[in-house]
Amino acid sequence: MEDKKVISEAEEAKPEESFKVMVAYMLSTGLYAGKIPIAPGTIGTVVGLIPILIYWSRGGEYFLLNQIFITLAVFFIGIWASTVVVETFKEKDPDYVVIDEIAGYMVAMIGIEPTWQNLLIAFILFRFFDILKPPPIRFFERLPSGLGIMVDDIVAGLYVLGIMHIINIFIW
């Protein structure tokens, strides 16, 4: 039903506007992973594994810079895409927008070796903080439009990033 809404509203717009909405919708839903009706935020976090597995061990001496710049790119694309979706469909923070979970999970793994243990611990911790939203995470949800959608998950990712670095320094 929502897919028909996307198509009908996109068809009513000018061709360049409908293309913009289509691209924003595709990106904001994590290539439509957010449209899976069961636990879209968790599914979106799983999609975050893809860039981590591809880019986290590449770049030689610049691997950390690669991680930061790729994460920043996803963050800024996410602000744009989720803003377009929110303004087009007049929904405050739709469940199907999962690019925020993708970016937040990527933040949680910056500088962390992508072993299965690290990926799993960061995944569980990120979902915990994203769902629970301890202070000040909930505050950031109040920011306008796509910025509010993205920043609360980035802050949750920063919580997890700190924990992951502590774990990797003192436990592994």
C-alpha positions in Angstrom: 0.0 0.0 0.0 2.8 2.5 0.9 4.6 1.5 -2.3 1.6 2.6 -4.3 1.6 5.9 -2.3 5.2 6.4 -3.3 4.5 5.8 -6.9 1.3 7.9 -7.1 2.8 10.9 -5.3 6.0 10.6 -7.4 4.0 10.4 -10.6 2.1 13.6 -9.7 5.3 15.5 -9.3 7.5 16.9 -12.0 9.8 14.3 -13.6 12.9 15.6 -11.9 11.0 15.7 -8.6 9.7 12.2 -8.9 13.3 10.9 -9.7 14.6 12.8 -6.6 11.9 11.2 -4.4 12.5 7.8 -5.9 16.3 8.0 -5.2 15.8 9.4 -1.7 13.2 6.7 -0.9 15.6 4.0 -2.2 18.5 5.3 -0.2 16.6 6.1 3.0 15.1 2.6 3.1 18.5 1.0 2.8 17.8 -0.2 -0.8 14.3 -1.1 0.4 15.4 -3.2 3.4 13.4 -0.9 5.6 10.2 -2.1 3.8 10.6 -5.5 5.4 7.6 -5.4 7.9 9.4 -7.2 10.8 12.0 -5.2 12.8 13.0 -2.7 10.1 15.5 -1.0 12.3 17.2 -4.2 13.0 17.2 -5.1 9.3 18.6 -1.7 8.6 21.4 -2.3 11.1 22.2 -5.6 9.3 22.5 -3.6 6.0 25.1 -1.5 7.8 27.3 -4.7 7.8 27.8 -4.3 4.0 29.9 -1.1 3.9 31.7 -2.2 7.1 32.7 -5.6 5.5 33.6 -3.9 2.2 35.6 -0.9 3.4 36.8 -1.5 7.0 39.9 -3.5 6.0 40.8 -1.6 2.9 42.8 1.5 2.4 46.2 0.4 3.9 47.5 3.1 6.2 44.4 5.3 5.4 41.8 2.7 6.5 40.7 4.9 9.4 40.2 7.9 7.2 38.3 5.7 4.7 36.0 4.6 7.5 35.4 8.2 8.7 34.8 9.6 5.2 32.5 6.8 4.1 30.5 7.1 7.3 30.2 10.9 6.9 29.1 10.3 3.3 26.3 8.0 4.5 25.4 10.5 7.2 25.0 13.5 4.8 23.2 11.4 2.2 21.0 10.2 5.0 20.1 13.7 6.1 19.2 14.6 2.5 17.3 11.4 1.7 15.3 11.2 4.9 14.4 14.9 4.7 13.1 14.4 1.1 11.0 11.4 2.3 9.7 13.1 5.4 8.7 16.2 3.5 7.2 14.3 0.6 5.1 11.8 2.7 4.5 14.1 5.7 5.7 11.5 8.3 7.8 12.5 11.2 10.2 9.5 11.5 8.9 6.6 9.5 10.0 3.1 10.5 11.0 2.3 7.0 13.7 4.9 6.9 16.7 2.9 8.1 19.7 4.8 6.7 20.1 6.3 10.2 20.6 2.8 11.6 23.1 2.0 8.8 25.1 5.2 9.6 24.8 4.7 13.4 26.2 1.2 13.2 29.0 2.4 11.0 29.9 5.0 13.6 29.9 2.3 16.2 32.6 0.4 14.2 35.0 3.2 13.3 38.5 2.1 14.1 37.3 -1.3 15.3 38.5 -4.5 13.5 35.5 -6.2 11.9 35.8 -9.5 13.6 32.6 -11.5 14.1 32.9 -10.8 17.8 33.2 -7.1 17.4 30.5 -6.9 14.8 28.1 -8.9 17.0 28.8 -6.9 20.2 28.5 -3.6 18.4 25.3 -4.7 16.7 23.7 -5.8 20.0 24.9 -2.6 21.8 23.8 -0.3 19.0 20.3 -1.8 18.9 20.1 -1.5 22.7 21.0 2.2 22.7 19.0 2.9 19.6 15.8 1.4 21.1 16.4 2.6 24.7 17.6 6.1 23.8 19.2 7.1 27.0 20.0 10.8 27.5 20.9 12.8 25.5 19.9 10.6 22.5 16.2 11.3 22.8 16.9 15.0 22.8 18.4 14.8 19.3 15.2 13.2 17.9 13.6 16.6 18.3 15.9 18.2 15.7 14.1 19.0 12.5 13.4 16.6 9.6 16.2 14.4 8.4 18.7 15.9 10.8 16.7 14.6 13.8 16.3 11.2 12.1 20.0 10.8 11.6 21.6 12.5 14.6 20.0 10.4 17.4 21.4 7.2 15.8 24.8 8.8 15.3 24.9 9.6 19.0 23.8 6.0 19.9 26.7 4.9 17.6 29.1 7.2 19.5 28.0 5.6 22.8 28.8 2.1 21.3 32.0 3.4 19.7 33.4 4.3 23.1 32.4 1.0 24.6 33.9 -0.9 21.7 37.2 0.9 22.1 37.2 0.1 25.8 36.4 -3.5 25.1 39.2 -3.7 22.5 41.8 -2.1 24.8 41.1 -4.0 28.0 39.5 -7.3 26.9 40.8 -8.4 23.5 
